Amino acid sequence: MTNSMPGAALDTTTDRERRHLVTHSDCGCHYRRPGWTGICEEAGMARSMSRRGRSPDDSGMEGLFGTMKTEMLHGRDWAGVTLDELGQRIDAYTERHNTTRIKRSLGSMSPPRYRRSLGLAA
């Protein structure tokens, strides 16, 4: 799959569009495909994870999904859980994360409590 995907993806874009593409490679491992870097350079695509100064700051999202994976998925039996139920559980986790979970970066307060402490929320 990784051998055919770069070419197939590039076939669907114009030269102008390719200048705006950013490839998020696997921590600089280029999806384990020989020649990945060359394909990106030839197409004029930016590689975010393997070129210094080219990565947008996505550490917040990496932290969210890593924490969610640790707190929600690991050590639990997910056999028999439907896709709809999984979606509901993810929604519930996200709601808890955004409203009640205490965050050290906010002075050990939940986001709503932190906003209230700043006078930004009622």
N, C-alpha and C positions, 0 to 999 in steps of 0.2 A: 504494500500500500504506500509506504513512504517513497518507493522508487517512482511511482506514477503520479502521486499527488502534486508535487511542485509544478510539473509540466502542465498538468490538467488545470491547475489553478491559474497559471500564467496565461493559458490559452483563452481564459474567460475575461481577461483584462486588456486594456489598451496600454500603450507605452506611457501615456499621460497618467493613467490611474496607478501604474506600478510605482511611480515616484512617490506616492503617498502610502504605499503598503509598508507595514512593519511586521516582520516575521518574529514571532516569539518562540525562539528555539529553546531546546531542552537544556537550559543552563550552560549553553555554549557547546553542547554535544551535537548540534546540528541534526537532530533526529536520527542519529546513528547512520546516516546515509552518506556514503562517500560522494564528494562533489557538491554537497549542499551549499557551502559557502560560495563556490563558484557560480552556482545557479542564481543565488541571491544577488551577487555582484553583477553578473551579466544582465539581469533583469532590472538592475537599479533599485533593488529593494533594501530597506534598512533591516538589520538584524538587531533586535533589542537586547537580548540577553548576553550576547557574546562580543559586543563592541562597546568599549568604554564610552560613556557619555551619550549613549543612544537609548538607554532604557527609561521609559516613563516610570514614575514612582508607583508601582503597583504593590508595594509591600503591605499596605493596609489590607488589600483584598487577599493577598497570600496569607496574611495573619488570620483573617476571618475564616477562610476556608480550611486552613490548617487547624484552627481551634475547633471549628465545627466538626471536622473529621475526628479529632481526638475526643471531644466531649459527646458527640452524638452517635458516631458510627462504631468506633473501636470497642471491643469487648461485649458487643450485643449480638444477639441472634436475629438476623433479618429474614430468615426463611419464612415464607408465607406472607410477607408484607407486599401489598399491591403497590403499583406505581402511584395511584391516587393517594394511598395512605402515606407513602414516602413523601410525596409533595406536601401533604398536610403537616407532616412532622418537620419538614424543612421550613415551612412557613412559620410554624410555632416556634422553632429554634431561632429563626431570624427575628421574629417579634420579641422574644425574650432578650436576645442579644442587643437589640436596639432600644429596649425600654427599661428592662429591670436588671440586667447584668452589670455588676459593678466593675468599673475600669480604673486601673491604677493611673492611666494617663489623664484621667479626669479628677484626680485627687481622691480616688477610691469612692467615687459617686457614680450613680447611674446617669445616663445622658439626660433624662428629664430633670433630675435633681441638680445636675451641674448647670443646666440652662437656667433653672430657677435661681440658683446661687448667684448667677451673673446678672439676673434681672432680665433675661431674654425670654422668659416664659412665665406664665401665670401659674 
